[in-house]
Amino acid sequence: MILPITLALTLLWSFPRSFEPQPDAFIVTYIMASTGQPGEMRTPPSAPGACSTGVDVDPDLYCTQWPTCPAEGEVIFFWAESVWGEQRVRDAAEPPAACQIVAGCACQPIALDPPAEPAPGTPTAETLSPTPDVTLPPLPTFTPVPVQAPT
């Protein structure tokens, strides 16, 4: 699950550190409501303990900082994928997160409605392979990756 916190727009998500092998990186895909254009940011896994929020420390938390503060009022939808080499994997059961930028680059979470149950007789899509594509250390920052919008 991705959770926004308000330290210069830091994103948090959970992934089991006991999983072997650990991902090489994470890709956060986002859509800015103002443009509707998707984008992606790649970040290395953060070190254990780097994502402390001042409450219970979850050893399975990973985090990264958004490279710049989006405009106040902007609504952002985002989700994380784990990356091994060229393989990207997303937990399909985990819905995207959304938030609205408020004063001070804080990201106010927005509740998204769960998807409705499909109508009887709705076909099931074929599942496809993923598309390739303590002193606390500093948080890693995103490297923007340009993405072509579907036409």
Secondary structure as GFF3:
##gff-version 3
##sequence-region A 1 151
A	DSSP	beta_strand	2	5	.	.	.	ID=ss1
A	DSSP	beta_strand	10	14	.	.	.	ID=ss2
A	DSSP	beta_strand	25	32	.	.	.	ID=ss3
A	DSSP	beta_strand	38	43	.	.	.	ID=ss4
A	DSSP	beta_strand	61	65	.	.	.	ID=ss5
A	DSSP	beta_strand	75	84	.	.	.	ID=ss6
A	DSSP	beta_strand	87	89	.	.	.	ID=ss7
A	DSSP	beta_strand	97	102	.	.	.	ID=ss8
A	DSSP	three_ten_helix	103	105	.	.	.	ID=ss9
A	DSSP	beta_strand	106	109	.	.	.	ID=ss10
A	DSSP	beta_strand	143	145	.	.	.	ID=ss11
###
